[in-house]
Amino acid sequence: MSNVIQFLETLGNNPAMTRLSAADYAAAVAALDVDDAQRQALLNRDNAALNDLLGGREKMLCVVWPADEPVRKDDDQPGEDQPAEETPPEQE
């Protein structure tokens, strides 16, 4: 894992890191072992430049398809996933 990714992961996992002053943030970025372009992108908080430098995706999508449900003609009739109600035997 790259040092940039580790740094960003640390920022995300540590709530105290999100409240760093600009000087403390710059000092943390300066202490990283990264190339100058990555350092500048971090200092500028330029996510697009950082994404390009790290070879990230331009877009990422997550799609969730609902499960197919059986079509029922009448809502009063139980479907496959609903057991029929048991009726007590009639007493004579």
C-alpha positions as CSV (number, residue, x, y, z in Angstrom):
1,M,0.0,0.0,0.0
2,S,1.4,3.4,-0.9
3,N,2.3,6.0,1.7
4,V,-0.4,8.3,0.4
5,I,-3.1,5.7,0.8
6,Q,-1.9,4.9,4.3
7,F,-1.9,8.6,5.2
8,L,-5.5,9.0,3.8
9,E,-6.6,5.9,5.7
10,T,-5.1,7.3,8.9
11,L,-7.0,10.6,8.3
12,G,-10.2,8.7,7.9
13,N,-9.8,6.4,10.9
14,N,-8.6,9.0,13.4
15,P,-11.2,11.7,14.2
16,A,-8.4,13.9,15.8
17,M,-6.6,14.0,12.4
18,T,-9.6,15.6,10.7
19,R,-9.4,18.6,13.0
20,L,-5.7,19.4,12.3
21,S,-4.8,23.0,11.8
22,A,-3.5,23.9,8.3
23,A,0.1,24.1,9.7
24,D,-0.2,20.7,11.4
25,Y,-1.7,19.2,8.2
26,A,1.2,20.6,6.2
27,A,3.7,19.3,8.7
28,A,2.1,15.8,8.5
29,V,2.2,15.8,4.7
30,A,5.8,17.1,4.7
31,A,6.8,14.1,6.9
32,L,5.5,11.6,4.3
33,D,7.9,9.7,2.1
34,V,6.1,10.6,-1.2
35,D,7.1,12.3,-4.4
36,D,6.7,16.1,-4.9
37,A,3.6,15.8,-7.1
38,Q,1.8,13.7,-4.6
39,R,2.8,16.0,-1.8
40,Q,1.5,19.0,-3.6
41,A,-1.8,17.3,-4.4
42,L,-2.2,16.5,-0.7
43,L,-1.3,20.0,0.3
44,N,-3.8,21.4,-2.2
45,R,-6.4,18.8,-1.2
46,D,-6.8,18.2,-4.9
47,N,-8.5,14.8,-5.0
48,A,-8.6,14.7,-8.8
49,A,-4.9,15.2,-9.2
50,L,-4.2,12.7,-6.5
51,N,-6.5,10.2,-8.1
52,D,-4.6,10.7,-11.4
53,L,-1.2,10.3,-9.8
54,L,-2.2,7.1,-8.0
55,G,-3.9,5.6,-11.1
56,G,-7.4,5.5,-9.6
57,R,-10.7,5.2,-11.3
58,E,-12.5,8.2,-12.6
59,K,-15.8,6.8,-11.6
60,M,-16.9,3.9,-9.4
61,L,-20.5,2.7,-9.3
62,C,-22.3,0.3,-7.0
63,V,-25.5,-1.2,-8.3
64,V,-27.8,-3.4,-6.2
65,W,-30.5,-5.3,-8.1
66,P,-33.6,-6.4,-6.1
67,A,-34.3,-10.1,-6.0
68,D,-37.0,-11.3,-8.3
69,E,-40.3,-11.9,-6.5
70,P,-42.9,-14.3,-7.7
71,V,-45.9,-12.6,-9.3
72,R,-49.1,-13.3,-7.4
73,K,-52.6,-13.0,-8.9
74,D,-54.3,-12.3,-5.6
75,D,-52.7,-10.8,-2.5
76,D,-55.0,-12.8,-0.3
77,Q,-53.5,-16.1,-1.5
78,P,-50.2,-17.0,0.2
79,G,-47.1,-17.0,-2.0
80,E,-44.3,-19.5,-1.9
81,D,-42.5,-17.5,0.8
82,Q,-45.6,-17.3,3.0
83,P,-47.0,-20.5,4.7
84,A,-50.7,-21.0,4.5
85,E,-52.5,-20.3,7.8
86,E,-53.5,-23.4,9.6
87,T,-57.2,-23.7,10.5
88,P,-58.2,-25.8,13.5
89,P,-60.1,-29.0,12.7
90,E,-63.9,-28.6,13.0
91,Q,-65.4,-30.1,16.1
92,E,-68.5,-32.3,15.7
